[in-house]
Amino acid sequence: MRIMRDIRRWAIYYVPAEKSAFARFGADWLGWDAQAGRAIEGYDPPGLPLPRAEITAQPRKYGFHATLKAPFVLGDDREPAALDAAITALAGEFEPFALPLVLGTLGSFLALLPAEPNAPLDALAAACVTRLDTFRAPEAAEHRRRHPGTMTERQRAYFGAWGYPFVLEEFHFHMTLTGALGAEDRAKVAAALDPLVAPLLAEPRTVRDICLVGEDRQGMFHLLKRFPLARGPAI
């Protein structure tokens, strides 16, 4: 595991393969490479209605990823080595799977979304949420009071049980590309991004591993370790 001091929170992400064209696109677009742990100058494709830095300010710190288990504080009685072992065991029970993606809208932001329902993905995300939750420190009551009251009853129940409302039946895999945008700006950004992402999404991605990431004291997320999905074929 990559060693970092003063990790504030931990999370389980899907992160594109290191040095792949998919990973390079995400780092260049967001301006942060979580795998290398550094800022990227990136580029501004033509047609953007706002500066790229403004468009990507909200998702930048997380890096190019999809959340499988949302950021959490490690419990006082839990050690990173034990978390490492638990993720290794979990990943070993799943096999790689195809994941077709499309550029789309989730709420008021743009993201890469599954092109169709994906049972292996849902099962993997559910396992990450439920089986690794013993490592999560309980949420403070103050945090619960501050959380927006826009959740459904089921989302509130999940938030209470798992520390995050968008899990299990409420889970929506997404690789965030922008912050909140108005409809007109969102359409213009989508048009500017489409020529960049279309070649990358022409064939389904293959999910081959899951990643442990850590948030530093400046709020930026770093990839700490990859865990291969290693289950062999059924005999």
N, C-alpha and C positions, 0 to 999 in steps of 0.2 A: 504494500500500500504506500502511495505517496505520502510522505510525512509533512504535515503542516501544523504549526503551532496556532493556538487560539482560534480553533474552529468554533464558530458560534452555533451553526446548525448543520445538520446532515440531511441528505435526501437521496432518493433512488431515481435515476433518470434513464431514459433512452438517449444516447448520444451517438451521432453518426460516426462511422469508422474514422480513425485518425488519418489525416492526410488525404482523405477521399475528397472528390470534387464537391460532394454534398456538404461535408464539414467545412470546406473552404468557403463555399457560398455563405453558409450561416454565420461564420466568424466575420467575414468581410461585410455582410449586410448589417449585423448587429453592432459590430465594432468591438467585440470582446471574444477572445478565444479561450474558453474554459479549459480546453485540453492543454494549451501552452501556458495558461495563467497570465495572459497579457492583453493589453488593448491593441486593436487593429485599426489602421487608418481607414481601410475599406474604400468603397467607391459609391458614388451617387448615380444610379442609372437615370437616363433622361426621362422627363415627364413627371417627376415627383412634385406634388403641390406644396411640400414643406421640406425643410432640410432633413436629410436622413437621420441626423443625430437627434432631432426632435421627434421624428416618427418612431424611432427605436429606443427612446430613452427609458421607457418602462420595462421592456423585456431584456435590455442589454445585460444587466448584472447577472442574469441567470445563465447566459450563454445559449447556444442553439441546442435545444433539447425538447423532450417531452417528459412530463412528470409521471412517474409511476407511484412513488410515495412522496408526498409533499414534505418540504423542509420541516425538521423537527429538532428539538433540543435533546441531546443524549441524556438519559436518566443518570442521576448521580451515582447509582450503583452499577452502571453498565460501562463496559470497556470497549474501545474501538476494535480490539482484536476479536472480541466475541461477536460484534456486529459483522466483521469481516467473515468470520466462520459461518454465521447464519446466512449471509447472502450467498456465499459459496455453495452451501448445501441447497438453498432454494433454487439457484440458477441451474444446478446440476440436475434438477428434476424436469426441466423444460428443454425442448429442442428448438432450434432456429425455425423461423416461420416468415413467410412473405407478408409484406405490408404495403399494399398499393396506397398512394397518397395523392391528394389533390389540393390545389390552392383554394381556400374558401374563407368564409366569415364565421366567426364564433362570437356572438354578442356584437360588440362594436369594434372588434379588432380582426386583423387578418392572420391566418395561421394555415399550416399544412395539416390536413385532416384525413382520416381514413376514407378511402373511396367507397368502402362498403363495410358492413359489420365484420368483425374479426374476432372470433371466439378465442384463439390462442392468446391474442393480445389482452383481451378482457380477463382471461384466467391468470395471466402473468401479473397484471396490475393488481388484481384482487389478492393474490398471494403476497405481493410486496406489502400491501396495506395491512393485511390481517396478521401475517406471520412474523413481521418485523416490528409490530407495534409494541412489543414488550420493551423495546429499546428507547421508546419515546417518553420523555418526561411529561407528566400531566400538565395540561395547559393551565395557566394562572387564571383565577376568577376574573381578574381585571381584563385579561385578553378576551374572555368570553363576553364581557359587557361591552367592549369596544367593537366587537364584530358586527358588521352591518346586519340589520334585521330584515333582510330581503330573502332569506332562505325559506324553502318549503319545509313542511313538517319533517319529511324524510331527510332533507339536508341538515336540518338542525339535529336530528338524531344521530346522523353520521358524524357531524362535527363534534358532538359530545362523546361519541364512542371512539372515533379514530383521529380526532384533532383536525379534520379537514372535511368539508361537506361534499366535495365532488369525487366520491369514491364509489366502488361497487356499481349499483345500477345508475348512479349519477356520474360515473366516470366518462369523460370525453377526451380521448387522446388528442393532443394538439401540440404543434410546434409553433410557438408564437413568433410572429414576425413584426408586429407593430403594437403600439399602445392603442388606446381608444381613439377612433377617428369618426368624423361625420361621414354620412353616406357618400357625399360627393368626393371627398378626399380619399375615402377608402377605395372607391372605384378607380381613381387615378393611380393610386399606389399599386393596386392589383394589376392594372394595365402595364405599369412600369416593371413589375416583378415577373409577370407571366413569361416573357422571353427568357428570363434567367432560370426559372424553376422548371419550365416545361421539359427541357432535355434531361434534367435530373430525375423527373418523375415519369419519364416515358416507360420505364420498367419498374415493377414493384421493388421497394427496398426490402432487404432481408434483415430481420432483427436477429443478431447473432450473440448479443451480450446485453447485460444491464450494467449500469455504472453507479458507483458510490461517489457522491460529490460533497464538497464542504464549502460553507460560506465563511469568508474571512471577516476580519473586523471592519473592513471598509464596505462590506455588503456584497462583495463580488464572489461568484461561485467558481470553484475549481474542480476539475475531474481528478479524483484520487486513485481510483482503480476500476478496471473492467473485470466483469465476471462472466465467463462464457456460458451460454446455454448449451449444456453438454450432455443432455440425455441421449443415449444411443437408441438405435432402432429397436422396436419391440421384437422379441425372439419367439 
